[in-house]
Amino acid sequence: MIYLKTDDEIELLREANAIVAGTLAEIAKVVRPGVTTKQLDTLADQYIRDNGAVPTFKGFPNPYGSPFPASICTSVNDVIVHGVPTDEPLKDGDIVSVDCGTYIDGFNGDSCYTFCVGEVSSEVQALLRVTKEALYKGIEQAVAGRRLGDIGYAVQSHAESSGYGVVREFVGHGIGREMHEDPMVPNYGKPGNGKVLKNGMCIAIEPMITMGSPSLYLCDDRWTVRTRDGQPAAHFEHSLAIHRGGADILSSFAEIEKIESQSR
């Protein structure tokens, strides 16, 4: 069942996503070699709660094992998604995808950004650039009257044209009162296929793109998902509403990108 949101509900989603954006911006300020992902998690948890929200990921149920133990997912290098924060320090040249969810006033926010740690190779920087571009290519297709396959095809064709792999086992999703709602939003597809996009649909588009093969495996903790060939993966995500015919992006990378540009 796809629930179409009212204008008022879209504004509540925007509020939740603004807290996610602020959380990721706080992380952008401190990501550097020597920092642990557990430290990032502590920072995120405090910021979310200080702003009146609840971290949605903490305690999120797992059909295969224990609930998620942290407030953010921190996926380092070859981890595609759902990395659990640890006490291991980040190293120069690493990348870390930070996925964050918040809940406030009955609605959810969800966004992810892949950060560079220190000096990252040009090859990995290219992976991040293309993955972020693929996200926006998908968003361009998120207009009333088009179909979910148009979004997936835009993401897939942009990533694969650069020689990268597109993860199929994990996809984007609807978002609203629940973190994960219908419809599923794959990062692959055929133009003109899938459900029709309508005003009031709220979705999260989240390309997960690999340097090499998209083949993956689930680690023993039953959360962490890695590339089978050990090559790095990138992950960028925005929540958005189909609103007045077009894509209204509810989350934001603006402050993160400002911080990154100042640090160069």
N, C-alpha and C positions, 0 to 999 in steps of 0.2 A: 504494500500500500504506500503510495507516494502522497505525502501531505503537502499541499500548497500553502505557503505562509502569507499572512496578511502584511501590510506595510508596517504595522506596529510590531509584529513578530520579527520581521527583518531587522528592525532597529534594535531589538533585544539581542539578536544574533550578532549584530555589529558591535554591541557593547562587549559581549563575551570575546569576540575576536580582537577587539582593541586591547584587552588584557593579555591575550596570547601574544600580540605584536609587541607589547611593552615588555613581556617576559623575555622574548627572544632578543630584543634590543639590549636588555640588561646582560644577557649572556654574551652578546657581541662585544660588550665592553671588557670582558674578562677572559675570553678565549685566548689562550697562549700556551706555549710549551711549559710544562710543569704543573698546570692546573689539572685536577682530576675531574672526571665526569660526575663523581659524587658531590664535589663542591658545586658544580653547575646545578645539580639537582637541588641541593640545599638552597641555593640562591633563587631558583625558579619557584620552589615551594613557598618560600617566604614572600616573594613578590606577589604571587597569585593570591595568597591569603590576605596580605596587606591591602589588596585592592578589592576585597570583599567577595572573591570567587573561591571556588574549590577546584583543585587539580583533578581533572576527570580521570587521568590515567592511573592514579594511585588506587590500588585495590581492584583495578579492572579485571573482570573474571577471565580465566583461561580454561578452555575446554580440555586442555592437555595437561594442566598442572596447576601450580599455585598462582594466585592473583598477582598482577604486576606490582612490584615492590616500590616503585618510585613515582615521582610526579612528572618526569619527562622521559622520553626515550632518547638515548644517546648512542648513535650508531657510528662506530669509528672504522674508517677505511673500507674493509671488505664486508662490513656488516651492512646489510641492505635496510632492514627495519627492526624495530623493537629491541634495540640494544639496551641492556640494563646497566645503569651507572655503577662504576666501580672506583676503587682507590688507586687504580693505575694511572700515573700521570700521562697526559697527552704529550706527544713528541713533535719536534719540529718536522714539518712536512706531512703531518697527519691531516685528515679531514674528519669532521664529525657532524653528522646530521642530527639536529635536535628537533624532535617532534613534540609538540606541546598542545594540551587540551585543557580548557577551562569550562566551568559551569557556574552560571550566575543568573538569578531571576528566571529560572526555568529553561534556559537555553544554553547551548554549547558553542564553544569556539574551538577551532582546530587549524593548525598551520605548522609547517616544517621548513627549516632552512639548513643548508649544508655550509658549514663554516670551514675556512682554511685555518690551520694552526701553524703560525710562523710562515716560513718560506715553503710553498708547495710547488711541485714540478709543473711545468707548462702543460704537460699532457693531462695531468689531473685538473688543472685549472680549466682546460678546454672541456673536460667532461662536465664540470659544474656549470660552465657557461651554457653549453648545449642543453643540459637538463632544465635549467631555468628558462631558457628560450622555449623549450618544448612545453613547459607549463603555460606560458603566455600564448603559444600557438593554440593550445587547447582552449584557453579562456576566450580567445577570439571567436571560437565556434559556439560558445555558450550563449546563444541568442534564441529567443522564442521562434519556434517553427523548425529549427534544425533538430538533429537527433544525436543521441549519445554516441553513435558510431562516428559522427563527424568529429567529436572531441577526441575520441580514441585514435582515429586515423591521423589527425593533426599532430598529436603527441608522437605516435609511433613513426610516422614518416620522417619527422624532423630528426628524431634520435637515430633511427636506422640509417638515414642518409649520411650521417657522420661516422657510421661504422660501430655504433654502440648497441648494446642489448637492452631490450624492454622487458621488464619483469611482468609476468602474467598472473602469477599466483596471488598477488596482492594488488588491490585496486582502490580507486577513490570511492566515494559514497555520498549518499544524502546526509544532511545534517540539520538538526533542529532541537526538539526537546530531548532527543536521544543523540548520542555521539555518532552512531552509525545507523542511518535510516536507508530505506529504499530511495532511489535506485543505486545499484552498483555502477561505478563510473570507471570502466577499464581504460588503460593507457594504450589500447590497441583497438582496431576495429575497421569497419568498412563504411565509407560515406553513404549516408542515406539509410543506414540500418539502426535498429535500436529504438528506444522510446523517444517520443517527441518531447522536446523541451518546451515548457510552458511557464508563463509568468507565475511567480510564487515558488517555483522549484528552487531549493537551496542545496547546493552540492559542494563537496570538497574534491578538487582535482589535484592529484598528487603523483606525478611521474617518478618512478623509481627506475633509474637507468644505470646500466653496468658498463664498465670499461671493456669487459670481455663478454663471455657467455652469460646469459641471464639465468643459467641453471643455478639452483640454490639448495641449501639444506638447513634444517632446524637443529640448533645446538641442544646440548643436554639440559640446559636450564628451561627448555620448552618455550622460550621467548625469542632469543637471539636468532636472527636469520642471516646467514652468510652466503656470499657467492661461492660456488663450488670450486672455481678456479683460483680463488684468492685475490682476484682483481678488485679494485675499488668500485664502490657504487655511490651514486648521488641521489638525493631525495629533496624535492621542493614541493610545497603544498600551499594552496590558497583555498579558503572557504569563500563562496560567492553565492549571490542570489540572481536568478533570472528575474529582472526587475524593469518594468516599463520597456520590455522587449529586449534589453541588453544585459550584459554581464556586469553586475555591481559587485566588485571585489570587497569583501567584508574584512578580511585580514590585510596586513600591510608589511612590506619589506622596507619601507621608506627610511625608517630610523636606523635599521641595520645597515643599509647601504650607505647612509650618511656616515655612520661610525666607521665602516670599512674604508671609505674614501679618505677619511681623516688620518687613518693609521698607515696609509701607504707612503 
